[in-house]
Amino acid sequence: MTARRNAAGASRSARHLTIADVCADLGISRSTFYDWRAKRKGPLSRKLPNGELRIERRDYEAWLESLYEEAA
């Protein structure tokens, strides 16, 4: 039963990213992330009951895809 919990926990954590995960992936500071969030320029995020934010991996990847520009 412990293996199932670990597998489910790993799956759940892989589906949701923390602010630290996103900042590390993009090479930005937490303050930059929060600036983008305030300006509604960052990825969609969810606030948990404990006040922490999580970003669904699919939302993060969709947001990244939306940033592509064609060369002029």
C-alpha positions in Angstrom: 0.0 0.0 0.0 2.9 2.4 0.7 4.1 1.9 -2.9 0.7 3.0 -4.2 0.8 6.1 -2.1 4.3 6.9 -3.3 3.4 6.3 -6.9 0.2 8.5 -6.6 2.2 11.2 -4.8 4.9 11.2 -7.5 2.2 11.4 -10.2 0.5 14.2 -8.4 3.7 16.2 -7.9 4.7 15.7 -11.5 1.3 17.2 -12.6 1.6 20.3 -10.4 4.6 22.6 -10.3 5.6 24.9 -7.4 6.7 28.5 -7.9 10.3 27.4 -7.2 9.9 24.8 -10.0 8.7 27.4 -12.5 11.3 30.0 -11.5 14.1 27.4 -11.8 12.9 26.2 -15.2 12.7 29.8 -16.5 15.8 31.1 -14.7 13.9 33.9 -13.1 13.5 35.2 -9.5 10.4 34.8 -7.4 9.8 38.5 -7.6 9.7 38.4 -11.4 7.2 35.5 -11.2 5.0 37.5 -8.8 5.3 40.7 -11.0 4.2 38.7 -14.0 1.3 37.2 -11.9 0.2 40.7 -10.8 0.2 41.8 -14.5 -1.6 38.6 -15.5 1.3 37.8 -17.9 2.3 34.5 -16.2 0.9 31.0 -16.3 -2.4 30.1 -14.7 -2.0 29.2 -11.1 -4.2 27.8 -8.3 -4.1 28.9 -4.7 -4.3 26.1 -2.2 -6.2 26.4 1.1 -2.8 26.9 2.8 -2.1 29.9 0.6 0.6 28.2 -1.6 0.4 28.4 -5.3 0.6 25.5 -7.8 0.7 25.5 -11.5 -0.6 22.6 -13.5 2.1 21.3 -15.9 -0.3 21.4 -18.8 -1.2 25.1 -18.1 2.5 25.9 -17.8 3.3 24.2 -21.1 0.4 25.9 -22.9 1.5 29.3 -21.5 5.0 28.6 -22.8 3.7 27.7 -26.2 1.7 30.9 -26.3 4.9 32.9 -26.0 6.4 31.8 -29.4 6.8 34.5 -31.9 7.5 34.1 -35.6 10.7 35.8 -36.9 10.0 39.1 -38.6 
